[in-house]
Amino acid sequence: MEDRRKALQVLILNTVAFTVCFAGWMMNGVLITFLVDNDVFTWDKAQMGWLIGIPVLTGAVMRLPVGVLTDKYGGRRVYTILMLVSAVPMYLTSMANEYYQFLVASLGFGLSGASFAVGIAYTSVWFPKGRQGTALGIFGVGNAGAALTSLGAPTLLRYLTDGGTNLDAWRTLPKIYALALVIMAAIFYSLTFEKRTAHSSSSLSIKQRLEPLKYIRVWRFGLYYFLVFGAFVALAQWLIPYYVNVYSMSVATAGMMAAIFSLPSGVTRALGGVISDKFGARRVMYWVLGSCLAGCALLCVPRMDIESPGPGVVSARAGTVTFVNDTLIRVDQREYAIRSEPTSWQAHRDNTVLVFPSSEFWHEPVVNIGDQVVKKQLLARGITHLFFQANVWVFTFILLLVGFMMGMGMAAVYRHIPDYYPEQIGVVGGVVGVVGGLGGFFCPILFGYMLKWTGIWTTSWIFLAALSFACLIWMHFVVQKMMREQAPTLMKHFESRPDLPVEASQ
């Protein structure tokens, strides 16, 4: 009973600490957007992508060494030190004035992102295998820290700067985050307990600890995590400038909309852990990857207002144009009906709740009365006008579903690890976290460059749809290979006539 009480207490404090660390880790998404939007600094989209991604890089790269240190020295000490160290560059961000100073400070406080590797290993040692999926899912609720920053930081910045009249007061925001890290470190160390696995002794060499890195399975898990976690982290920050530019929202409103995406993922991660324990992590990943592919494919279509050539009207024979208006052209005695531009077209485009793409078609005369025309000459050119509003609420609803499934996927990926590597959870979890964290680093930068090259904001969804497809295909091929190796008779039966008994196929 005492161990169960301690386990629950550690899980709660682990989750709260991860929430605080995650909130600080995501600070740049709001802060950098605010500074650029208010002309405090003039950075282009690519530079913004680097600043948003730099903290994620540190959090990603440091997850492996932090995971190794957790296996060796225990989560209590490592977690406390990590929060205290992260608080220093977080505070120094408030003193930055140049681009490179922001880069260096962001690189430093990004260490808070490595808290995930500590929390995963520290949580796992307190729970039996049958409950680890649920425990890790609950711990993953700390992802809600991204939503807290997206939702609260813009409002806090507006308050600190007196509605934008005292812009230099933005410097108080990093100080508040630094103070939160220090306070959390003190509470965490005071109320948690040390516990390590039997295999976490210092007798294990670095080579033994890193042995799982030679297995392709670990890197495959990392690719899944690159999508469900890395893309989630990237979007939690990228969506703020996305809403500002695509839907002309204020930073505060954009932060609220981004929170709609990131806030539910914490809850769904806990749900994903429970479902993974009950139905199996692999089945959950099929649902997750398929849903991400479908959702991102739907989000690929950009807002558009396109005029394209359509089928025109040509003369059936040579003659003289004797009459022209918006609905009719007469050549000698032959009449050609044409379609006029609908008067309701502009009002239709201004509809604020337009969900599906719409189009209109009309003709525009290209001849005048008295013109001599030859057979097959164009009399009126066709105009096809395509319009897609990309309704913000439909967009947000689909985005919410994608975030929901990403949250479940985070838990499902990590549910695999205790089954395959029960004695090296910190190391394997660290590797998977590194790859996932690199997704959070590279995706904003990639999004920024794709936007710069194409001028189309939805290129980010094209990339994520392609990545979802690649993960789904790879996982399916692995499952098929495992079935052929471990149950060849069953695979043969699946691929033969359904009415043929298994015994007959044998």
Secondary structure, 3 states (H helix, E strand, C coil): CHHHHHHHHHHHHHHHHHHHHHHHHCHHHHHHHHHHHCCCCCCCHHHHHHHHHHHHHHHHHCHHHHHHHHHHHCHHHHHHHHHHHHHHHHHHHHHCCCHHHHHHHHHHHHHHHHHHHHHHHHHHCCCCHHHHHHHHHHHHHHHHHHHHHHHHHHHHHHHHCCCCCCHHHHHHHHHHHHHHHHHHHHHHHHHCCCCCCCCCCCCCCHHHHCHHHHCHHHHHHHHHHHHHHHHHHHHHHHHHHHHHHHCCCCHHHHHHHHHHHHHHHHHHHHHHHHHHHHHCHHHHHHHHHHHHHHHHHHHCCCCEEEEEEEEEEECCCCEEEEEECCCEEEECCEEEECCCCCCCHHHHHCCCCCCCCEEEEEEEECCCCCCEECCCCEEEEEEEEEEECCCHHHHHHHHHHHHHHHHHHHHHHHHHHHHHCCCCHHHHHHHHHHHHHHHHHHHHHHHHHHHHHHCCCCHHHHHHHHHHHHHHHHHHHHHHHHHHHHCHHHHHHHCCCCCCCHHHHC
